Amino acid sequence: MSVLTLGYAETFRSSAGGGGDHPTTQIGALPVQPGSTKPGPSSAAQELTHLLFDRDDREQVHGGWRRLLAGTLFPYLPDLTPAERTAVSYDRLRLVNSTVDDPAALAHDARRLAGLHEWAGFVDGGLCTLASIHYNLFLGSLLDHDRYGRDLSAFTSMERVGTFLCTEMAHGNDVASLQTVAVLDRATGGFILNTPHPGARKFMPNTSLIGGPKSAVVAARLLVDGEDQGIFLFLTPLSDHDGHLPGVTVRQLPPRTGTPVDHCLTSFDHVRLPREAMLQADHGRLDEDGTLASSLGNRRKRFLRSVNRVTMGKLCMSAGTLGMARSALAIAVRYAHHRHVGGPKSGQRIPVVSHRSHHGRLLHSLANAYAMTFLHRTVMDRFVAHEEAEREEVERLVAVAKGWITWHAREITTESRERCGAQGLFPVNRISDLPGNIEGGITAEGDNLVIWVKAAAEMVFGHQVDPLASDSLPAAERDLTDLRFLRDLLASVERTWQTRARTALRQGPSGDPVGRWNASSGAALEMVSAHAGRLAADAFLEAAGQAAEPATRKLLTNLCWLFLLQQLRQHTGDLLAEQRLTVQHVLGLHQTIDAVLAELAPHMMTLVDAFDLPDEFLAEVPIANADYLDHYRKSATS
């Protein structure tokens, strides 16, 4: 670790108030950092914050992370090399760990773990990635397999950092075909871990020497007397303070987009592992004589159960990109109020937010950001409460939400960057790195398109669209101000695309499964998209209905109205053809959207104040402050 990094870690420790090498302050007890002198948020903003951030569980899920990740502890650090930035992210990971009273409990607390990603993502994308790997994929996998039979102290103390090795060079989304092998050694009772060819090298794990000694959970194909028993996980030490261990070869990959992480290619040359290295549970136990006992009937199911932590990872990726999208919007909206341009009268200066062409785009993004947040909360509730019989349905729900949220997060951060003009290109303004970081979320824990294709295949015949509640009246008697009517139109769109997908699948070329699916997949993916939008609308409507204050309820209702209208805009042709909409509805849609934008425009600051970004963070973002020009003048003279 560099001197720079060591000094930075010590600064963290003293700032956290713990003192020494291992501060004991629990995250829920961290002191509130001093705020700025700006006026506090309005009562509407406060209630919006309450609704956005898990209501009565807000402090438990979000409060400690928000205080810890305030800008005074996690400042923007210019002029660092990629390796130095990566080392800082590891130091920050250790700081997070030092403030958690029970890291193992954190790995099993889905809401708090996702909350960490939600607040870490916009401050340090590298930290977000490392936390997801160490706590969820690594530590969580250990806990899910015979959790009480293994000493985890080296990992909970971060004496050793954990990583997760699954994807291979030649096996990305088709990880069920991976080729790394763990051969049962009859002589010792242990295993020999081996990479049989270059295509089986583990692709992209953070396995370099940056960050200190590391161990990995490695997905490998178990071979017993030459017979393939399927893929299981094996705890494998990778390095110590002197370097990588014998038989472990690591080659650092070139830098990727976004905040740097030490992504590498990793291979094994007949690395010997003890018997206890194999992670076992009811889905797979190896007897002393080498016989595999399993509660599941086939190798694919055993593999999916072994890597079940990927589902929680999807929730973490969604949460991280949510935080990034809201942060980008908060900065862009503030800058839109600070940035003045020429007005209609000679010598007049008006804020750029005055223009519909500017605030309209940001308001559409705000509507999406609120919908994404409420959807994530609803999906998290289902995930936390689900029973074993609901596993497949909930896993599909998490996958659909992950794709929808992360794709929209990319759109929002890109829009926010553009609305900041050239200022948005400078990393100091904390937007330019976000789209690249979100790209990682789109691909991590299952590439979005691939997991949506899987969901689509299951939903063509295995999903029932909810019955419509607004069919009792003809379309001519319905109005675009009726949010329940608009929600049911989304359900109608979902049903339309499902019907098309079913028809295409039935009429596809006989004896050609790929050809039949190709004929159906386009419509099936449209069905998934409509399904996700409808779920988000349901979550939005429920949240709006829970607002206690009239001003808050009106803001949420209008924002939900805008969200519904923009979701329906691209489907008006189908809805008109099916007589779900009238010509008058379609002709009046643009005017209705414009009226909602005009109603919401004066409240944009309230809507982003509700995102509750720490004052310390915003104070370090030049364009988020009215005196941003002074910041640049000071920088030029320093």
ZIGIGI-V414545 format. One line per field, one symbol per residue. ss: DSSP state (2 for helix, 1 for strand, 0 for the rest). psi: psi as a letter, one per 40 degrees, with the letter a starting at -180 (. if undefined). burial: 1 if it has 9 or more other ideal C-beta (glycine too) atoms within 8 Angstrom, else 0. A space follows every 10 residues. Layout:
BEGIN
ss = ???
psi = ???
burial = ???
END
This chain:
BEGIN
ss = 0022222222 2222220000 0000002220 0000000000 0022222222 2200222222 2222222200 0000000000 0222222222 2222222200 0022222202 2222222222 0000222222 2222222222 2222002220 0022220000 1111100100 1000222000 1111000000 1111000222 0111100000 0001111111 1111001111 1111111011 0011000111 1100000000 0001111100 1110222100 1001110000 0110000022 2222220022 2222222222 2222222222 2222222201 1100000011 1222022222 2222222222 2222222222 2222200222 2222222222 2222222222 2222222220 2222202220 0002222222 2220000222 2222222222 2200000000 0000222000 0022222222 2222222222 2222222000 0022222222 2222222222 2222222222 2222200002 2222222222 2222222220 0222222000 0022222222 2222222222 2002222220 0000222220 0222000222 22222220
psi = hidddddddd dddddeedia dgiehideei ihihaieiii iidddddddd ddgfbeeddd ddddddddei dddgihgifi iddddddddd dddddddeeh dgdddddegd dddddddddd dedhdddddd dddddcdcdd dddehfdeeh heddddefdh iiihhciide gcefeeeieh ihhhhddeea ihhihdidee hhheigeaeh eaiiiihhhi hhhhfehhea hiihhhhdia eeaiihehhh hhiiiiiahi ighihhihgf hhiidedhhi adehhhidee hhhieieidd ddddddfded dddddddddd dddddddddd ddddddddhi ihadiheihi idedhddddd dddddddddd dddddddddd ddddeiidee dddddddddd dddddddddd ddddddddee addeehddef ddeddddddd dddifhhddd dddddddded eehhhiiief ediiddeiie ehdddddddd dddddddddd ddddddeihh egdddddddd dddddddddd dddddddddd ddddeehdhd dddddddddd dddddddede eddddddefd iidddddedd dddddddddd deedddddde efhhddddde hdeeidfddd dddddde.
burial = 0001110110 0110011100 0010111001 0010000000 1001111111 1111000101 1111111111 1011000001 0011111111 1111111111 0011011001 1111111111 1111111111 1111111111 1111100001 0101110101 1111111110 1000100111 1101100001 1111100011 1110111100 1111111111 1111000011 1111111110 0000101111 0000010111 1111111110 1110001111 1011110001 0101010010 1110111111 1111111111 1111111111 1111111110 0000000001 1110010111 1111111111 1111111111 0110010001 0001111111 1111111111 1111111011 0011000011 1111111111 1101011101 1111111111 0010100001 0000100101 0111111111 1111111101 1101100100 0000111011 1011111111 1111111111 1111001010 0110111111 1111111110 1101110000 1100110110 0111011001 1011111111 1111111111 1111100100 11000000
END
